């Protein structure tokens, strides 16, 4: 059997004070005909990255809505995760492709995981590329199989995408964050739906935290809470450009010598390159005592991430490529001034000059951070507008509603006016 994740319990009713009454009514109406349906989420890891964070809320809320929902983790050795990291990078535009040996490794582990999967569900949701080929082993499955893509496929390496397409074409539905991520393949596009992910406003990472409590927590890591702090929360990954963040910080420091920088990340077992880039980041910081490079291995968990974001004078997400960038919505939900790369789904969260700042270089990032530091009233106004934007579009109840609507649609049931954006219409 694949490893099952214990997600704990969440009650849908707890979100009634955050979501609108209309949205909660839609969720209840859509959930009613799905009572008792079995759902399996299948992904590569239960820790680190947006997929895991989403599922720790989405899965128990599906259970609360009446669906029997499991979350299963695939198995793999380093050779497999090295290949899937190459696939991940290639789908986001890296020119390195897969040789015949790598392709065989990918197929082998998908076959092995398929043998451990019990096909007894009504819906099977496969997250990202790692387990995407498992579907090949279930040609007569009665389940509705759905592929959920969490990354930016706007300019993919065609050799790697073509390798995956025979599997992707077998899915009854595919889901992407944005229309321009949908592959230029008629069969995939015909079944493609478009909706963004969401954050859990009640999770420890996003719950209300006072400025005093945040400062107390940040102080435990040696940071001077009397001086301004810039923070980026992300994996140690070249697509997140932590080196570019350090360059921006150094420019800011010329004007604001007291500024500090925290780079806060998590190390996930399906990201073998993470340690290499972590070490590159540490080396690039050159021992600057005002740069703090922290991870879950320094006891930085969800509450600590919350504290760093709340305490920051500006939160940065200087991504070069980004499927969506949930850390942007996290920062905006906390009403923090936010500076982010003009990439992928970030542009759906930030309107430049209205809900934050979009940047395309380290110098632009530095200018935006200096504006946030130098004009607190402007920074606060943008941050509050950003929080309201997240409230309307990027909280978990809306994500649950989208999933329930899709399940109903795949079963041929009435969705009573709840529209889902398709690739053709988006």
C-alpha positions in Angstrom: 0.0 0.0 0.0 1.1 3.6 -0.6 1.7 5.6 2.5 -1.4 7.3 3.8 -1.2 10.7 5.4 -2.9 11.5 8.6 -4.5 14.9 8.0 -6.3 15.3 11.3 -9.7 16.9 11.4 -11.2 20.2 10.2 -14.8 21.3 10.3 -16.3 23.1 7.3 -18.5 25.1 9.7 -15.4 26.8 11.2 -15.0 28.7 7.9 -18.5 30.2 8.0 -17.3 33.5 9.4 -14.6 33.9 6.7 -16.5 32.7 3.6 -19.7 34.3 2.4 -23.0 32.7 3.1 -23.6 32.2 -0.6 -20.3 30.3 -1.0 -21.1 28.1 2.1 -24.6 27.4 0.7 -23.0 26.4 -2.7 -20.6 24.0 -0.9 -23.4 22.3 1.0 -25.6 22.0 -2.1 -22.7 20.5 -4.2 -21.6 18.2 -1.4 -25.0 16.6 -0.9 -25.1 14.3 -4.0 -21.5 13.3 -3.4 -22.0 11.9 0.1 -20.0 8.7 0.6 -18.0 9.1 -2.7 -14.4 7.9 -2.4 -11.6 10.3 -3.3 -7.8 9.6 -3.5 -5.2 12.3 -3.7 -1.8 11.0 -4.8 1.3 13.0 -4.5 5.1 12.8 -4.1 5.5 14.2 -0.6 3.6 15.1 2.5 6.0 17.9 3.5 7.4 20.9 1.8 5.8 22.9 -1.0 2.4 24.1 -2.0 0.8 20.7 -2.8 1.3 19.4 0.7 0.1 22.6 2.3 -3.0 22.6 0.2 -3.8 19.0 0.9 -3.5 19.3 4.7 -6.6 21.5 4.5 -8.4 20.3 1.4 -8.4 16.6 2.3 -10.0 17.0 5.8 -12.5 19.6 4.4 -13.5 17.1 1.7 -14.1 14.6 4.6 -16.1 17.2 6.5 -18.2 17.7 3.4 -19.1 14.0 3.4 -16.6 12.5 1.0 -14.4 9.5 2.0 -11.1 11.1 1.1 -7.6 9.6 1.4 -4.2 11.2 0.7 -1.5 8.8 -0.5 2.2 9.3 -0.9 4.2 7.5 -3.6 7.5 5.7 -3.0 10.7 6.3 -4.7 14.5 6.2 -4.4 16.9 9.0 -5.1 17.2 7.9 -8.7 13.5 8.5 -9.2 13.4 11.9 -7.5 16.4 13.0 -9.5 14.5 12.2 -12.6 11.3 13.9 -11.5 13.3 17.0 -10.5 14.6 17.1 -14.0 11.1 16.8 -15.3 9.9 19.6 -13.0 12.6 21.9 -14.2 12.0 21.0 -17.8 8.3 21.6 -17.7 9.1 25.1 -16.4 11.5 25.7 -19.3 14.8 24.2 -18.5 16.4 22.9 -21.7 17.8 19.7 -20.1 15.7 16.7 -21.3 15.5 13.0 -20.4 17.6 10.3 -21.8 16.4 6.7 -22.4 17.6 5.6 -19.0 15.9 8.4 -17.1 12.6 7.7 -19.0 12.8 4.0 -18.0 13.4 5.0 -14.3 10.3 7.2 -14.4 8.2 4.4 -15.9 9.5 1.8 -13.6 8.6 3.7 -10.4 5.2 4.7 -11.7 4.5 1.0 -12.4 5.8 0.0 -8.9 3.6 2.6 -7.3 0.6 1.6 -9.4 0.9 -2.0 -8.1 0.6 -0.7 -4.5 -2.5 1.4 -5.4 -5.9 -0.1 -4.7 -8.2 1.1 -7.4 -11.4 1.3 -5.4 -12.1 5.1 -5.6 -14.7 7.2 -7.4 -12.2 10.0 -8.1 -8.4 9.7 -8.3 -6.5 13.0 -8.2 -2.9 12.8 -9.3 -0.8 15.8 -8.3 2.0 17.0 -10.6 4.3 14.9 -12.8 5.8 12.5 -10.3 2.9 10.0 -10.3 1.3 11.1 -13.6 2.1 7.8 -15.4 0.4 5.6 -12.8 -2.8 5.9 -14.9 -1.2 3.8 -17.6 -1.6 0.7 -15.4 -5.4 1.2 -15.0 -6.9 1.1 -18.5 -10.3 -0.3 -17.2 -10.6 1.8 -14.1 -14.1 2.8 -13.2 -12.8 5.9 -11.3 -12.7 9.4 -12.7 -8.9 10.3 -12.9 -7.9 13.9 -12.7 -4.4 15.4 -13.1 -3.8 18.5 -11.1 -0.8 20.5 -12.4 0.8 22.9 -9.8 3.6 24.4 -11.9 4.1 26.9 -14.8 3.9 25.1 -18.1 3.8 28.2 -20.2 7.1 27.6 -22.0 7.8 23.9 -21.4 10.7 21.8 -22.7 8.8 20.0 -25.5 10.9 16.8 -25.4 9.8 16.2 -21.7 6.2 17.4 -22.2 5.9 15.1 -25.2 7.1 12.2 -23.1 4.3 12.9 -20.6 1.5 13.6 -23.0 0.4 10.0 -23.7 -0.3 9.7 -20.0 -1.9 13.1 -19.6 -4.3 12.4 -22.5 -5.8 9.5 -20.6 -7.2 11.7 -17.8 -10.8 12.6 -17.6 -9.9 16.1 -16.5 -6.8 18.2 -16.1 -6.5 21.3 -13.9 -4.1 24.2 -14.3 -3.7 27.5 -12.4 -3.8 29.6 -15.6 -5.0 29.3 -19.2 -1.5 29.8 -20.6 -0.2 26.7 -18.7 -2.4 24.4 -20.7 -0.4 22.4 -23.2 -1.0 23.0 -26.9 -2.5 19.5 -27.3 -6.1 19.2 -28.3 -6.9 16.2 -26.1 -5.5 17.7 -23.0 -7.0 21.1 -23.7 -10.4 19.6 -24.2 -10.6 18.3 -20.7 -8.7 21.2 -19.0 -10.2 23.4 -16.2 -8.6 26.6 -14.9 -8.6 27.6 -11.2 -6.0 28.9 -8.8 -5.0 27.2 -5.5 -5.8 28.7 -2.1 -4.5 29.2 1.4 -6.1 28.1 4.6 -6.8 31.2 6.7 -7.3 29.0 9.9 -4.0 27.1 9.6 -1.2 27.9 12.0 0.7 29.4 9.2 -2.0 32.0 8.5 -4.0 32.4 11.7 -4.1 35.8 13.4 -0.8 36.5 15.2 -0.2 39.8 17.1 2.8 41.9 16.3 4.1 41.4 19.8 3.9 37.6 19.5 5.5 37.7 16.1 8.4 39.8 17.4 8.9 37.4 20.3 9.2 34.4 18.0 11.5 36.1 15.5 13.7 37.3 18.3 14.4 33.7 19.2 16.4 33.3 15.9 18.8 36.1 16.8 17.1 38.8 14.7 17.1 42.3 16.0 13.4 43.1 16.2 14.1 46.8 16.5 15.5 47.0 12.9 13.6 46.4 9.7 13.4 42.9 8.3 12.8 41.7 4.7 11.7 38.1 4.3 11.4 35.6 1.5 9.7 32.2 2.3 10.3 29.6 -0.3 12.2 26.4 -1.2 15.9 26.8 -1.9 15.4 26.6 -5.6 16.9 28.6 -8.5 13.4 29.4 -9.8 12.8 31.3 -6.5 16.0 33.3 -7.0 17.2 33.7 -3.5 20.6 34.9 -4.9 18.7 37.7 -6.6 17.0 38.5 -3.3 20.4 38.8 -1.6 21.4 41.2 -4.4 18.3 43.3 -3.8 18.9 43.3 -0.1 22.4 44.6 -0.6 21.1 47.5 -2.7 18.5 48.3 0.0 21.2 48.2 2.7 23.1 51.1 0.9 20.1 53.3 1.7 18.9 51.6 4.9 22.0 50.2 6.6 20.0 48.7 9.5 17.9 46.4 7.3 18.1 42.6 7.8 17.1 39.7 5.5 15.6 36.3 6.3 15.5 33.5 3.7 13.2 30.9 5.1 12.6 27.6 3.4 11.9 24.0 3.8 13.8 20.9 2.7 11.6 18.3 1.0 12.6 14.7 0.3 11.4 14.9 -3.4 13.8 17.9 -4.1 17.4 16.4 -4.2 18.7 19.7 -5.6 17.5 21.6 -2.6 20.7 21.0 -0.5 23.0 22.1 -3.3 21.1 25.3 -3.8 20.9 25.9 -0.1 24.7 25.7 0.1 25.0 28.0 -2.8 22.8 30.5 -1.1 24.8 30.3 2.2 28.0 30.8 0.2 26.5 33.8 -1.7 25.5 35.4 1.6 29.3 35.6 2.3 28.9 35.5 6.1 26.8 38.7 6.3 25.6 38.7 9.9 22.4 40.4 8.9 21.4 37.6 6.5 19.5 34.7 8.2 19.2 31.5 6.2 16.7 29.3 8.0 14.7 26.1 7.3 12.6 23.5 9.0 15.9 22.0 10.3 16.3 25.1 12.4 12.9 24.4 14.0 11.2 26.8 11.6 7.6 25.5 11.3 4.3 27.0 10.3 3.9 29.3 13.3 7.5 30.6 12.9 6.9 31.3 9.2 3.7 33.2 10.2 5.8 35.2 12.6 8.5 36.1 10.1 5.8 37.3 7.6 3.9 39.3 10.2 7.0 40.9 11.5 8.5 41.8 8.1 8.6 45.4 6.8 8.2 43.8 3.4 7.7 40.2 2.2 9.5 39.2 -1.0 8.8 36.4 -3.5 11.2 37.1 -6.3 10.4 34.1 -8.4 11.6 33.8 -11.9 9.1 31.0 -12.6 6.2 30.3 -10.4 3.2 28.0 -10.8 1.2 30.2 -8.5 3.2 31.2 -5.4 1.0 30.6 -2.3 3.5 32.6 -0.2 2.2 35.7 -1.9 -1.3 35.1 -0.8 -0.1 34.2 2.7 1.7 37.6 3.0 -1.2 39.6 1.6 -3.6 37.8 3.9 -1.5 39.1 6.8 -1.7 42.6 5.3 2.0 42.8 4.7 3.6 44.9 2.0 4.6 42.4 -0.7 7.2 42.5 -3.5 7.1 39.7 -6.0 8.4 38.6 -9.3 6.3 39.3 -12.4 6.0 35.5 -13.1 3.3 32.9 -13.4 0.3 33.0 -11.0 1.9 35.8 -9.0 0.4 38.3 -11.4 -3.1 37.0 -10.6 -2.5 37.9 -6.9 -0.7 41.3 -7.2 -1.8 44.2 -9.3 1.3 46.4 -9.5 0.9 49.6 -7.4 -2.5 48.5 -6.1 -2.1 45.4 -4.0 1.7 45.2 -4.0 4.7 45.5 -6.3 5.7 43.3 -9.3 9.4 43.3 -10.2 11.5 41.8 -12.9 15.0 42.4 -11.5 17.0 42.7 -8.3 17.2 46.5 -8.8 13.4 46.8 -9.2 13.0 44.5 -6.1 15.3 46.8 -4.1 13.4 49.9 -5.3 10.1 48.5 -4.2 11.4 47.4 -0.9 12.8 50.9 -0.3 9.4 52.4 -1.2 7.7 50.1 1.4 10.3 51.1 4.0 10.1 54.8 3.1 6.4 55.3 2.7 4.6 53.2 5.4 1.2 54.7 4.6 1.4 53.7 1.0 2.7 50.2 1.9 -0.2 49.7 4.4 -2.8 50.9 1.9 -1.6 48.4 -0.7 -1.3 45.6 1.8 -4.9 46.0 3.0 -6.1 46.0 -0.6 -4.1 42.8 -1.1 -5.8 41.2 1.9 -9.2 41.9 0.5 -8.2 40.5 -2.9 -7.1 37.2 -1.2 -10.3 37.1 0.8 -12.4 37.1 -2.4 -10.4 34.7 -4.5 -7.7 32.7 -2.8 -9.1 31.1 0.4 -9.8 27.3 0.9 -13.6 27.3 0.8 -13.6 28.6 -2.8 -11.1 25.8 -3.7 -13.3 23.2 -2.1 -16.3 24.5 -4.0 -14.4 24.2 -7.3 -13.5 20.6 -6.6 -17.1 19.7 -5.6 -18.4 21.3 -8.8 -16.0 19.3 -10.9 -16.9 16.0 -9.2 -20.6 16.8 -9.9 -19.9 17.7 -13.5 -17.9 14.5 -14.1 -20.8 12.4 -12.7 -23.2 14.3 -15.0 -25.0 16.0 -12.1 -26.5 19.5 -12.0 -24.2 22.1 -10.6 -27.0 24.7 -10.2 -25.3 27.7 -11.8 -21.8 27.2 -10.4 -19.5 27.8 -13.3 -16.0 26.3 -13.8 -13.6 28.0 -16.2 -12.5 25.7 -19.0 -9.4 26.1 -21.1 -11.6 27.1 -24.1 -13.5 29.7 -22.1 -10.7 31.1 -19.8 
